[in-house]
Each structure stands twice: as structure tokens, then as C-alpha cells.
Amino acid sequence: MRIHVDLNRCESHGQCVFAAPDHFSFDEDDNLLHREDVPEDETVRAAVREAAAACPVRAISLRTDGAVA
């Protein structure tokens, strides 16, 4: 699974940072940083799915082998 963030859509609400802080954070200018690859661990994947679902502007999508997860 890979994380894709549409940075043009992201408004830095931070819901993803609260849901999956190991995969999302902000830099010193409040720009979103994220890890693209998600490990096979189902607990981690559940947190990343929750982060994507929590995004109020739907800027986060999850992909597996090129397809949206």
C-alpha cells in the first residue's frame, strides 16, 4: 500500500497527523510531510486508512499496485 497526498488540495487540517503520526507530520512551515510506503502490518494500515478517511478535503488516497485501495 502507498499513500498519495494531493498537496494542492491539502489544507493542513492535521487530522491525518493525529490518526497516523508515524506516517504524517508537518514541517516548520506547516507543510504536510508523509511516508509513501505503508508496511504490511495491519494495525499500521488501519491507522493510515483512518487518516485518509479523516481528511476533511479528501486529499489522501491509498493505492495498491497502481490502483486506489
C-alpha positions as CSV (number, residue, x, y, z in Angstrom):
1,M,0.0,0.0,0.0
2,R,1.2,3.5,-0.9
3,I,0.0,6.9,0.3
4,H,-0.7,9.6,-2.2
5,V,-1.5,13.1,-1.0
6,D,-2.8,15.8,-3.3
7,L,-0.8,18.7,-1.9
8,N,-2.8,21.2,-4.0
9,R,-5.9,20.1,-2.1
10,C,-4.4,19.7,1.4
11,E,-5.3,22.5,3.7
12,S,-3.2,21.3,6.7
13,H,-6.1,20.5,9.0
14,G,-3.9,17.8,10.6
15,Q,-6.4,15.1,11.1
16,C,-4.1,12.6,9.4
17,V,-1.3,13.6,11.8
18,F,-3.5,12.7,14.8
19,A,-4.6,9.4,13.3
20,A,-1.3,8.2,12.0
21,P,1.6,10.2,13.4
22,D,4.2,7.7,12.3
23,H,3.2,8.4,8.6
24,F,2.1,12.1,8.6
25,S,3.7,15.2,10.1
26,F,4.2,18.9,9.4
27,D,7.4,20.7,8.7
28,E,8.3,24.0,10.3
29,D,6.2,25.9,7.7
30,D,3.1,23.7,8.3
31,N,3.5,21.8,5.1
32,L,2.4,18.2,5.2
33,L,5.1,15.5,5.1
34,H,4.2,11.9,4.6
35,R,5.8,8.5,4.2
36,E,4.7,7.0,0.9
37,D,5.1,3.3,1.7
38,V,3.0,1.6,4.3
39,P,4.3,-1.7,5.9
40,E,2.3,-4.9,5.8
41,D,1.3,-4.6,9.4
42,E,-2.5,-4.5,9.6
43,T,-2.6,-2.2,12.6
44,V,-0.5,0.4,10.8
45,R,-2.6,0.1,7.7
46,A,-5.7,0.6,9.7
47,A,-4.3,3.8,11.2
48,V,-3.4,5.0,7.7
49,R,-6.9,4.2,6.4
50,E,-8.3,6.1,9.3
51,A,-6.1,9.1,8.5
52,A,-7.3,9.1,4.9
53,A,-10.9,8.9,5.9
54,A,-10.4,11.7,8.4
55,C,-9.2,14.2,5.9
56,P,-11.9,16.8,5.5
57,V,-10.9,17.7,2.0
58,R,-10.2,14.2,0.8
59,A,-6.6,15.0,-0.2
60,I,-5.3,11.5,0.8
61,S,-5.7,8.4,-1.3
62,L,-4.3,4.9,-0.7
63,R,-3.0,2.8,-3.6
64,T,-2.1,-0.8,-4.1
65,D,-0.2,-1.8,-7.3
66,G,-1.3,1.4,-9.0
67,A,-5.0,1.0,-8.1
68,V,-6.8,3.0,-5.5
69,A,-7.2,0.9,-2.3
